[in-house]
Amino acid sequence: MEISKSRELFERAQKTIPGGVNSPVRAFRSVGGTPLFINKARGSYLYDANGNKYIDYIASWGPMILGHAHEQVIKAIQERATLSTSYGAPTELEIEMAELITGMVPHVDLVRMVNSGTEACMSAVRLARGFTGRNKILKFEGHYHGHADSFLVKAGSGLATLEIQTVPGITAGVAQDTLTAPFNNFPAVEELVKKYSGEIAAIIVEPVAGNMGCVPPSAGFLESLRNICDQEKIVLIFDEVMTGFRLAPGGAQEKLGIRADLVTYGKVIGGGLPVGAFGGRREIMEHIAPLGKVYQAGTLSGNPLAMIAGITTLKILKENPSIYSELEEKTRYLHSGLDEVLKKQDLPYTINRFGSMISVHFSGRPVKDFESASITDTARFNRFFHGMLEQGIYLPPSAFESWFLNNALSIRDLDETIEAAAQAASS
Ligand SMILES: *Cc1c(COP(=O)(O)O)cnc(C)c1O
């Protein structure tokens, strides 16, 4: 594939942008090679600067669940933009968004809009601390909650990809207030809760992990977290930045039937524009300013273009719940197709799947936490990644990221992907 334009752009980008990118995983560091500069996207396809076409399995890391440049979403943004792009004052759109979220998601009484998933998680933790008067939080190894200081301890996503264990710039005090346990290991959680009894403000968890590949929760694990949080008066935060509105209209809370105290959103909720949100039980949310003293604000929070893109996306999802079963069916189809072709190769692999999230790990062991995700053969993954890319299949450039299906993908796209995988796995 001719990618001369991306090469040129990458050279130019590195002169003025650190590493040539505005988010680390985009740089292809771990898989090697030149990141593709994207020019446009439509439906399930991405087109790079040279005009090459790729079937997209990143969906902008989740938001583009309906496929790219969805006609209704684009039209709504265009119409709204003519009324100016920001006012710094309340709009009816923000109410509409809050009503949609609280209507679609169980157990969310009040919701506040922010501009990214990072902001949502950071604010939810601050709120939990303010509400409980405690300082420590407990997170899971390999889980990613954005790049705020307290989360950058044993984190997934780009930190796992770049093998960054400790982050320069994070103070020891902050790091000490972040406790970590292996995902799906409840005894480890119990031990920490006992040891730091009365000190833990919140347990924050990706209910279905997606930042170390896709790693679903073990049976009973989230229920146990719910119980211990009730017993110890710890705020249970579901980070649904990835799973929210992707696994079901009500996200993992609905899909798994478990109540969180606070929930964070991002990605799908913005329909491709920068949006995040956090919400939950009224009793806790009422501690946010101006009702309470936990301060949280944003110049562009609830931005009208971001709201209309998100509202339009959520409405389509709400009015067409079959999208979820279609997506799940497509993911299942891809799973069995990949299984079929990988089985024929003499190499260990594990495929994890939940809803429209799926990942292939080149490891023979079940992948259920960060440790088992880490023993995947990354050299093999990198060859697979480039083998796929060469055939026009755009996978996340890291063994530690989930693939996200979008509903514009056709069976033909999936068949093409499976065929390409047969080739890429044999190389
Ligand atoms: C992407 C992600 C975040 C961070 O969201 P940004 O919008 O990138 O700041 C937080 N939590 C999870 C689970 C995510 O997948």
The ligand as an ORCA input file, in Angstrom:
! r2SCAN-3c Opt
* xyz 0 1
  C     -11.237      6.557     26.794
  C     -11.452      6.272     28.203
  C     -11.304      7.262     29.183
  C     -10.764      8.634     28.877
  O     -11.578      9.362     28.031
  P     -10.941     10.601     27.220
  O     -12.120     11.183     26.510
  O      -9.913     10.018     26.317
  O     -10.350     11.529     28.214
  C     -11.662      6.954     30.472
  N     -12.117      5.739     30.795
  C     -12.266      4.762     29.884
  C     -12.817      3.441     30.298
  C     -11.915      4.993     28.569
  O     -12.022      3.996     27.689
*
